[in-house]
């Protein structure tokens, strides 16, 4: 019988960064995508949020002698308005064939929350607008709106900037003074097919082509700095260079963001003597660090899996369990060029074998790695670490990929120090200093700050004892994909089955805004 100390908890804490490593990766990416976050997917919310805030303020002031207070009651009213707006956007994005709506629901907020109402609308042609105070529009899009100069803050209250007011006015001109949908969003009630058909194109996430003035203003917000402040100008410049870099690659062949990031890494490590552009170096480093990060998370998964089976074990005992697996999967056989692994051999020979070119063409198949047996998962993680270290060595030595004294640099140093030691010793050292210590320090620090427990194991003498929770090794969602998606909403890129591709006049359009 196995009874873990946290068994029965209603809420399982997944711990998205349970090694405390993702901050470096994400800071690199954030520097090249301006203010797009991992949870901001569709560009139309950037105009909807300042517009609905302006309409809300107007109504609050009109009933309170121009002296409204943004108190708890007002916040509750706004939350209800945002929830209704969210549902209208979902409806407009699913029932808009009349104005050419594609029905693409990627990143549309509330599709799961409102599935019952959506079904009712599809069946009878009308549905009640929600009355609960629940919406993701503000939380997901206030940061991008602020970063693109559409919203600012004063005393903690969001205010609409001149750039944001231009969008508000453009939407109001398009909707007219008697907007039925705007009335429903503020007053509630039933939304009907006729109301949606008349105004839905102004709310659909895919319908910007039907609102050309709004679309133009959003393009300007995306590409033209709203102030001459050097930090803002630099942020826009970096985003412009990312767009230009992506455009160049996508003109060759369509790709999703993962493919572009992989191409940046592949180009950099196969051309280490070429002086790379700053944008190329940034995305290559981002991919390199994500590969190392995934390797370490996969090793954490290996530890958690073995410990869950044994309840508790020492590190040597864990590795001895892994060493019971000698036969490699077909994937690992292709990578390493051998059918079995000898845990007592050194890793030095691997550096000069097939692993040196591993993962360059095909990338890292996260799902396939996670589906391997536990021993093979361990070997896969070590092989990926070795490949990443060897492939990037010249770039790191030349300073094109900087030394940030982080987790990657520490684990690469271990690989160098243990190049002539048995694989058994190397894995023990990596486990101890690059997996176990970071996990315990990060998780205990979070718990000390009042956050919930995400421990996968804890020390007990010389052993580690399992808490019964597994690990889902993977990547964070990348912001570059959201940039490409927003540019597709703006008509600069096109969504294809195999990725994004530049629209026919995209290069000319971008050049007119200073993006070459």
N, C-alpha and C positions, 0 to 999 in steps of 0.2 A: 504493500500500500504506500502510495506517495502522496503526502499532503504538504503542499508548499505554504509558506507563511503568509503569502498574499492571496491564496486561493479564495474565490468567492467575491472578489471585488467587482462591483458593477461596472466600473470604468477601467478599461485597460489602457495604460499610458504607452503609446507607441514609441515615444521618445525619438523624434525625427532626427535629432543630432546627439545621440547618446554617447558619442566619442568626443564631442566638442570640437570637431574639425571643420565644419562647413563654413565658418565665418570667413576664413581666408579665401576659399573658392568664391563665395558669394560677393565679397568685397571687390574682387577682380571683375566679376561680371557686372556688378552694379555700376562700376565706373564707366562702362561702355554702352549702357542702354538708358542713360538719363534717369528718368524716374519711373520707368515701367517696373512693376513688381511681379512676383511669381503668381499673384492672384488677380492681376488685372489683364483681362484677355481681349476685350472688345472695345473699340475706340468710341462707339456711340455713347457709352456711359460717361465719357469725359465731357460731353455736352449736356447730357441729361441731368447730371448731378448739379452743376451750377444753375441750370435752368430751373429745376424744381426747388432749389433753395431760394432763388430769387422770387419765385411765385409764392412760396410759403411765407417769406418775409413780408411781401406785399400784402398778403391777406391778414397776417398778424397785425401789421401796422394799421390797416384800414379799419379794424374793429377796436383799436385801443388808442385812438387819438395820437397816432404816430409816436407812441412811446412804449412799444412792446418789450417785454422782458423774456429772455430766453431761459425760462426756468424748467423745472422737471415736467410740469404739465405741457409746456410748449414742446419739449423734447419728445414726449409721448405722442403728441399730435403729429409731429414730423415723422416719427417712426412709422405711424400708421399710413401716412401719405406715401412714404418710400416703399412700403410693402405693396400698396396698390399699384404704384408705378412699376414695380418689379413684375407684377403679374401681367400688366398691360404689355410690357416689353416681351414677355414670354409668348403671349397670345399673338402679338404683331409679328413675331419672328417665326411662328409656326403656321399662321393662316394668312399668308400674304401673296398668294400666287397671282392675284389681280395686278399687283405692281411689280411682279417679277421676283418675289421673295424666293430665295433658294432653300430656305428651311434649315440652313446650317445652324446647329444649336451649340457649337463649340463655345464654351465660356459664357453661355447665357445663364444668368443667375435665377434660381428658383424653379428650374424645371422639375426637380425632385420634390420640392416643397409643395408645388401647386399641381401635381399630377392629377389629383382628383378633380379639381376645377377644370383643368384642361380637357379631361375626358368628358365632363358634363357639357362643356362648350361645344366640343366636337359632335356630341350627340343631339343637343337641342338648339344649338345656335345662340346660347346665352349662358352666363355664369355670374354668380355673386362675386364681387370684388372682396378681397380679404379684409378682415377687421383686426387681425392680430398684428402686434407691433414687432415684425420680424422681417428684416431685409439685409442683404449684403452689399447694396449699392454704395452706401456711404463708406463703410469700412474697407471695401475693396478698391475704391477709386478716389478717395480723398487725397491720398499721397500723390498719385500721378497728376491729379487736377492742380494740386499745389505746385508740383514741380514744373508744370507747363504754364504756370502763371494764370490759371483760370480762377483759382481760389486762393485767398490769403487768410490769415488769422489775426484777430485783435481781441485780446482778453479771452482767448480760448474759443471765440465764436467765429465760425467760418464766414468770410465776407467775399463778395463777388468782385473780382478785379475788372478794370476796363476791358481786358481781353475776354474775360468771362461774360461781361455785359453784352459784348458784340454777339456772342453765341446766343445769349438769352433773347436779344432782339430779333436775331435771324430766325430762331424757332417760333417766336410769337408771330412774326410776319407770315411764316409758312402755315401756321395753325389757324390764324385769324382770331378775331375777338370772341367768337362763339364756339370755342372748342368743346365738343361734347366729352371727349376723353379727358381733357383737363378738369372739367367739372366733376366727372366720375372719380378721378383720382383724389380730389379733395373732399367730395361729399359721400363717396361710396355708392352702393347700389348695384344694379345689374348692368353688365356690359353685353352688348348685342353684336351680332354679325354686321349690321349696317353701320354702327358706330366705328367698328374696327376697319371696315372697308373704306370709309371716308377719310380716316386720319391715321391708319395703322402704319403707313409708310414713314411717318415721322417718328415712330417709336421702335421700329424693327432694327435689330443690330445689323442686318444685312441691307437695309434700305437707304443708305446714305446717298446713293446715286440719284434717288428721287428728291433729295434736298440739297441742291448744288451749293447754295450759299453756306449752309451749315458745314458741308463737306470741305469747302475751300477754307473756311475759318479753322477747322480742325487740322488741316494740312499745315496751315501757317503756324498754329500752336505747336505742332509737332516739330517743325523744322526751323522756325525763326525765333531767336531769343527775344524774350519779352522785356529785357532790360540789358544795359551794357555792363552790369556787374560781372567782373572777370570770372567768378566761379560759375555763374549761369552760362556765360558765353562758352566756357570750357566744356561744360556739361553738354550743351547743344553740339559743340564741335565733335566731341567724342561719339555722340549718337549719330551724327552725320557721317563720320568715318566708318562706323559700323554698318550703316545702311549702304554706303558706297561699296564697302568690301563685300557685303552679302550680295549686292546687285551684280558685281563682277563675277562671282561664282555661280549665281543662279542663271546668268545669261548663257553659261556653258551647259548646264543641265539643272532641272528642277531638283529641289531637295527640301527636307525639313530642317529645322534648326540643328538637330543632332548630327545630321550629315554635314552641315556647314562647319560645325565645331570640330568634327572629326577631320575634315579636309584641312582645316587650319593647322591642326596638330601634325597630320601626315606631311604636309608641305614643309613645315618648320623642321621636323626631325630628319627629313630626307634632303634638306638643303641647308645644313647648319652653317655653311660658309657665307651664305647670302645675308646681307643686312636686311632684316625684316622691318616692315612698317610697324609702328607702335600697336596698331589695331591687330595686326597679324600675330604679334608676340603675345598680346593679351589673351586672345582666344586660344592660342596654342597652349599657353600656360594654364588657362582655365581647364582645358581638357586633360592635360597631364595631371594636374592636382586632383581632378575628379576621379581619374583612374586609380591613383594611389588611395584616395579616400574610399573608393568602393572596395579595393583589396582589403583594407583594414576592417571595414564593416563586415566583409565576408568572413574574415578571421574571427571577428566577434561572434558572428552567427555560428561558426564552427565550435567555438568554446561553449556557447549557450546550448547548442544541440547535444554535445557530449555530456555536459553537466546535467542537463535535464534527464538524460538516460541513466546517469550514475548517481544522481542526487548531489554528490560531492566528490572531488578528486583533486590531487596535486597536479601541477602543470606537467611534470614528467609522465604521470599516469595518463593524462589526457593525450599527450603526444604518442604514447605507446599504443593507445586505442586507435589513433589515426593511422599509425604505422602497420596495423593489422591489414590495411588495404594496400596492396601492391599494384594491382592491375589498374591501368588508367583508362578513362573513357575515350571514345573515338576522338572527341574534341581535343583532349589533352595529348593524345597520341600524335595528332596532326601538328600541334603546337610544339611539342618537345621532341618529336621524332623517335620516341621510344615507347614500348608497350607497358613497361613497368617502371616504378620509381623505387630507387634504393635509398632509403631514409638515412643510411649510414654514410652515403657518399657526400662529397662536397658539392656546392652549387656553382663553383667556378666554371666547370665545363658547360653549364647551361648558358652562361653569358656569351659563349662563343658559338653556340649552336643555333638551332632554328628559332629559339625564343627571341633572338635579337630582332627579328622582323615580325614577331607575333602581334596581332591585333591592329596592324596598320591599315590593311585594306578593309577588313570586315568590321573593325571596331570591337567593342566589348559587349558580348551578348549577355546582359544581366540575367535574363530569365534562364538561359541555359546554364549559367554558372550556379544559380541558386538551386536548380533541379538536380545537380550532381549529388552523388553520395558524399558523406561528410569528409572522408579522406581526400576525395578528388576535389572538393571545394577548397580544402586547405592548399593542395598543390596548385590549383588554378590561381588562387590569390597570390601565392609566392611567385609563380611564373609571371603574373601581370606586374608585380613589383619589380622583378628582375628586368623584364622587357622595358618598363617605363624608365628605369634608372639608366639602362644602357642606351636607349634611343635618345634620351634627352641629355646625355653627358656633355656633348660638345656645346650645346646651347647653354647649359648651366655654367660650364667652365668659362665660356666667353662672356657671360653676364647678360646674354639676350633673355634668358629666364633668370630672374633675380633670386638671390638667396634670402628668403624671408624668415629663416630660423624657425620654421614651423614643423608640423608633423611629417611632411614629405622629406625634408632635409634630414630629420632624425632617423627615419627608417632607412633612407638611402645610405646613411653612415653605418648603420648596422649591417646592411648588405655588404658594404666594402670590408668592414672589420671581420666578417664571418665568411668571406669568400672561400677560404681554405679550411673551413671547419665543417663538420658533418651537418647535413640538412636538419637533423634532430636538434642540434645546438642553435642553429639559426632560428628555427621556428620558436624555440623556447624564448630566445632573446626578443624576438618581435612580439610574441604574445605578451611578455612581461612589460616592456617599455612602450610599445606602440598601440596596444589594445587594452590590456587589463588596467594599467595605471590611468590612462586617459578616461576610460569608462568610469572607474570609481571616483576619480577626482571631479569629473564633470557632473555626474549624477548626484554625488553627495553635496556638492556646492549648490546645485539647484534645489535639493531638498532643504538645505540650510536656509535658503531664501524663501522658503514657503511653497515651492512648487511640488507637484506630486511625484511620487516615487516611480522611477523607470529603471531601477536596478535589475540587471539580468542575472547577477550573482554577487556574492560578497565574500570576503576572506574570513576564514575560520581556522586559525592556526596556519599550517602550511597548505591547507586545502582551500578550494573555492567551493561555495555551496550555492546551488541553483535557486533562483526565485520562481522558476517555472515559466518565465516569459521568454518567447523567442525573439529573433531579430530578423527584420526584413531589410537586408542590405540593398542599397540602391542609390539613385541620384535624386537630388532636389529637382523640381521642375525648373527648367532654364528660362530666363527672362527673354532670351533672344527669340524663342518661339512666339512669345507674346508680341514682341516688336513686329515680327513678320506678319502675324495675324492682324494686328492693327493697321499695318500698311496695306494689307489686302482689303480690309474694310474701307480704306481710303481710296482704293482703286489703283494704287501704285504697284502692288503685286497681285497675282491671281492665284487662287487656291486650285491645285491640281491633285489628282489621286496620288501622285508620287512626290508631292511636296509643293513648294511655292515657286512661281515663275514670274519674271517681270512682265507687267502689262506692256502692250505695244509702244505706248508713248511715255513709259515710266522714266527713262533716262532724260528725256527732254524736260519732263515735269520737274524732276529733282534738280536738274541743272538750273532751272529758273529760280529755285530757292537757294542756290549756292552749294548744293550737294553734287559733287562731280562723280 
